[in-house]
């Protein structure tokens, strides 16, 4: 059985390290506090939590992609992708600003 990548055996910090600290959707560096696990094949389309199906992504990039396949995401016109990312980056920033201090 494939290991569940969300388990403590595979923490987000390890995924960050294994993926070189770069978002697989935009290619830019990801701070650990902005990092999320992104399913290559989304769970809504039958994807699993197996290690080979998990990549590092910014929270905003992951949210913007939603349940699109990678092919659908990268085939969107660049202008449309930028608009979606811009919207989700704004939401991400607002959420951080309104979060209680830790």
C-alpha positions as CSV (number, residue, x, y, z in Angstrom):
1,X,0.0,0.0,0.0
2,X,1.3,3.5,-0.9
3,X,2.2,5.7,2.0
4,X,-0.2,8.4,2.9
5,X,1.7,11.7,2.2
6,X,-0.5,13.6,4.6
7,X,0.7,11.5,7.5
8,X,3.3,12.5,10.0
9,X,5.8,10.2,8.2
10,X,5.9,12.7,5.3
11,X,5.6,16.2,6.9
12,X,5.3,19.3,4.7
13,X,8.8,20.4,5.6
14,X,10.1,17.1,4.0
15,X,8.0,17.7,0.9
16,X,9.3,21.2,0.7
17,X,12.9,19.9,0.9
18,X,12.2,17.0,-1.6
19,X,10.7,19.4,-4.2
20,X,13.5,21.9,-3.9
21,X,11.3,24.5,-2.3
22,X,9.6,25.4,-5.6
23,X,6.0,25.4,-6.6
24,X,5.3,22.9,-9.4
25,X,2.6,25.1,-10.8
26,X,4.4,28.4,-11.1
27,X,8.0,27.4,-10.6
28,X,8.7,30.2,-8.1
29,X,10.2,29.6,-4.6
30,X,7.7,28.7,-1.8
31,X,8.1,29.8,1.8
32,X,7.2,26.9,4.1
33,X,4.4,29.0,5.6
34,X,2.9,29.4,2.1
35,X,3.4,25.8,1.1
36,X,0.6,23.2,0.5
37,X,0.4,19.7,-0.8
38,X,-1.0,19.6,-4.3
39,X,-2.4,16.4,-5.8
40,X,-1.1,15.9,-9.3
41,X,-4.3,14.0,-10.1
42,X,-6.9,15.7,-7.9
43,X,-8.8,13.5,-5.4
44,X,-12.0,14.6,-7.1
45,X,-10.7,12.8,-10.2
46,X,-9.6,9.7,-8.4
47,X,-6.1,10.8,-7.2
48,X,-4.7,9.4,-4.1
49,X,-2.5,10.6,-1.2
50,X,0.4,8.5,-2.5
51,X,3.8,10.2,-2.4
52,X,4.1,10.1,-6.2
53,X,0.8,12.0,-6.6
54,X,1.8,14.9,-4.2
55,X,3.8,18.0,-5.2
56,X,4.6,21.3,-3.5
57,X,2.5,24.3,-4.4
58,X,1.8,27.8,-3.1
59,X,-1.6,28.0,-1.3
60,X,-2.8,30.5,-3.9
61,X,-1.6,28.4,-6.9
62,X,-3.2,25.3,-5.4
63,X,-6.5,27.1,-4.9
64,X,-6.4,28.7,-8.3
65,X,-5.9,25.3,-10.0
66,X,-8.8,23.8,-8.1
67,X,-9.7,20.4,-9.6
68,X,-8.3,21.1,-13.1
69,X,-5.9,18.5,-14.4
70,X,-2.3,19.7,-15.0
71,X,-3.0,19.6,-18.7
72,X,-6.1,21.8,-18.3
73,X,-4.3,24.2,-16.1
74,X,-1.3,24.7,-18.4
75,X,-3.5,24.8,-21.5
76,X,-5.5,27.8,-20.1
77,X,-4.6,31.1,-21.8
78,X,-1.8,32.7,-19.8
79,X,-3.9,35.8,-19.3
80,X,-6.7,33.7,-17.7
81,X,-4.2,31.8,-15.5
82,X,-2.7,35.1,-14.3
83,X,-6.1,36.5,-13.5
84,X,-7.0,33.4,-11.5
85,X,-3.7,33.5,-9.6
86,X,-4.0,37.2,-8.9
87,X,-7.5,36.7,-7.3
88,X,-6.2,33.8,-5.1
89,X,-3.1,35.7,-4.1
90,X,-5.3,38.6,-2.9
91,X,-7.4,36.1,-0.9
92,X,-4.3,34.5,0.6
93,X,-2.9,37.8,1.7
94,X,-6.2,38.9,3.3
95,X,-6.4,35.6,5.2
96,X,-2.9,36.0,6.5
97,X,-3.6,39.6,7.6
98,X,-6.8,38.6,9.4
99,X,-5.3,35.6,11.1
100,X,-4.6,35.8,14.9
101,X,-0.9,36.0,15.8
102,X,0.7,32.6,16.6
